Amino acid sequence: MKEIRFSKHSQLKLDILTSHGVTISSELVIETVRLPDKREVEDTDKLIAQKRLNENLVLRVVYREFNEFILIITLYPGKRSRYEN
């Protein structure tokens, strides 16, 4: 299984979300990448993994997969109504 690394930006996002009352653990981010409810591929070789947080929100994790590791670029909560069909 590939190592998962967090960019400085993604680490900052975890702190910013916590300061706004939305606590997301690094373990949940890793679980979202490894076992997503949904996965999307962007044209820029970026992948987006998505996992349901609650009745209203999903966690979306943007990452790139390299030969040796996976790099978490950013993450954000989003409304289920926007990202689920």
C-alpha positions in Angstrom: 0.0 0.0 0.0 1.4 3.4 -1.0 2.4 6.0 1.6 0.1 9.0 1.9 1.7 12.4 2.3 0.0 15.7 3.1 1.1 18.9 1.4 1.7 21.9 3.6 -1.5 23.4 2.1 -3.6 20.3 3.1 -2.2 20.4 6.6 -3.1 24.1 6.9 -6.6 23.3 5.6 -7.1 20.8 8.5 -6.1 23.6 11.0 -8.3 26.2 9.3 -11.3 23.9 9.3 -10.7 23.1 13.0 -10.6 26.8 13.8 -14.1 27.1 12.1 -15.5 24.2 14.2 -15.2 21.5 11.6 -12.8 18.9 12.9 -11.5 16.5 10.3 -8.8 14.1 11.3 -5.9 13.0 9.1 -7.1 9.4 9.6 -10.4 10.3 8.0 -8.6 12.0 5.1 -6.6 8.8 4.6 -9.7 6.6 4.8 -11.4 8.8 2.3 -8.6 8.3 -0.2 -8.3 4.6 0.4 -12.0 3.7 0.7 -14.0 6.5 -1.0 -17.7 6.5 -1.5 -17.0 8.1 -4.9 -13.9 8.9 -6.9 -13.5 11.4 -9.8 -10.7 12.1 -12.2 -9.9 15.6 -13.3 -8.2 16.5 -16.6 -5.1 17.6 -14.8 -4.2 14.1 -13.4 -5.7 15.0 -10.1 -8.1 12.7 -8.4 -10.9 13.6 -6.0 -12.1 11.1 -3.4 -15.3 11.7 -1.6 -16.8 10.3 1.6 -20.1 11.2 3.4 -19.6 13.1 6.7 -23.2 13.4 7.7 -26.7 13.9 6.3 -25.7 17.2 4.7 -22.0 17.2 4.1 -19.3 15.2 2.2 -15.6 15.4 2.5 -13.7 15.9 -0.8 -10.0 15.2 -1.0 -8.0 16.3 -4.0 -4.8 14.3 -4.5 -2.2 13.0 -7.0 -1.0 9.5 -7.2 2.7 9.0 -7.9 4.6 5.7 -8.3 6.0 5.8 -4.8 3.3 7.7 -2.8 0.0 9.6 -2.8 0.1 13.4 -2.2 -2.9 15.0 -0.6 -3.2 18.5 -2.3 -6.3 19.9 -0.5 -9.5 18.9 1.1 -12.8 20.6 1.8 -16.3 19.8 3.1 -19.1 20.2 0.6 -22.8 20.0 0.5 -24.1 16.5 -0.5 -26.8 18.1 -2.7 -24.0 19.6 -4.8 -21.8 16.5 -5.2 -24.2 13.5 -5.0 -26.7 12.6 -7.6 
